[in-house]
């Protein structure tokens, strides 16, 4: 059964999605999230470049630890740095 009440979930055989409780809310949240991820990426990339440039013994290996969104961003930083 489909429901069109704002703030509720709709379901079909193909997918399930939530209907935003206010018009435009989903798009606004997505733009905010994307902007926050861009700021976080720039910060992480800058910090990693600084680490690589200023670490005392560049011949020693190092380990990178990250979690959740940080791990997604770190993979992107590494891929773009090696490209």
C-alpha positions as CSV (number, residue, x, y, z in Angstrom):
1,X,0.0,0.0,0.0
2,X,1.3,3.5,-0.9
3,X,1.2,6.4,1.5
4,X,1.6,10.0,0.5
5,X,1.5,11.5,4.0
6,X,4.6,13.7,4.6
7,X,7.1,12.3,6.9
8,X,6.1,8.7,6.2
9,X,7.8,6.0,4.1
10,X,6.4,4.7,0.8
11,X,7.1,1.3,-0.4
12,X,6.9,-0.4,-3.8
13,X,8.4,-3.6,-5.0
14,X,11.2,-1.6,-6.6
15,X,12.3,0.7,-3.7
16,X,11.5,2.3,-0.4
17,X,12.0,6.1,0.2
18,X,11.0,8.7,2.7
19,X,8.8,11.6,1.7
20,X,10.2,14.8,3.1
21,X,8.0,16.4,5.7
22,X,8.5,19.9,4.2
23,X,8.8,20.8,0.5
24,X,12.4,21.2,-0.6
25,X,13.8,19.7,2.7
26,X,15.6,16.8,1.0
27,X,17.4,19.0,-1.6
28,X,18.4,21.5,1.0
29,X,19.8,18.8,3.3
30,X,21.7,17.3,0.3
31,X,23.3,20.6,-0.5
32,X,24.3,21.1,3.1
33,X,25.8,17.6,3.3
34,X,27.7,18.1,0.0
35,X,29.1,21.5,1.2
36,X,30.2,19.9,4.5
37,X,31.9,17.0,2.7
38,X,33.8,19.4,0.4
39,X,35.1,21.4,3.5
40,X,36.0,18.1,5.2
41,X,37.8,16.8,2.1
42,X,39.8,20.0,1.6
43,X,40.8,19.9,5.3
44,X,41.8,16.3,5.2
45,X,43.7,16.7,1.9
46,X,45.6,19.7,3.3
47,X,46.5,17.9,6.5
48,X,47.7,14.8,4.6
49,X,49.9,16.8,2.2
50,X,51.4,18.6,5.3
51,X,52.0,15.2,7.0
52,X,53.8,13.8,3.9
53,X,55.9,17.0,3.5
54,X,56.9,17.4,7.1
55,X,57.3,13.9,8.5
56,X,60.9,13.4,9.8
57,X,61.8,10.0,8.2
58,X,60.2,9.8,4.8
59,X,61.7,6.3,4.3
60,X,59.5,4.8,7.1
61,X,56.1,3.4,6.2
62,X,53.0,4.7,8.0
63,X,49.5,3.5,8.6
64,X,46.4,5.4,7.8
65,X,43.3,4.9,10.0
66,X,39.9,6.3,9.2
67,X,36.3,5.6,10.0
68,X,32.9,6.2,8.3
69,X,32.8,9.3,6.1
70,X,36.5,9.9,7.0
71,X,37.5,6.6,5.4
72,X,35.5,7.5,2.2
73,X,37.3,10.9,2.0
74,X,40.7,9.4,2.8
75,X,40.4,6.9,0.0
76,X,39.6,9.8,-2.4
77,X,42.6,11.8,-1.1
78,X,44.9,8.9,-1.6
79,X,43.5,8.1,-5.1
80,X,43.8,11.7,-6.3
81,X,47.2,12.1,-4.8
82,X,48.5,9.0,-6.6
83,X,46.9,9.9,-9.9
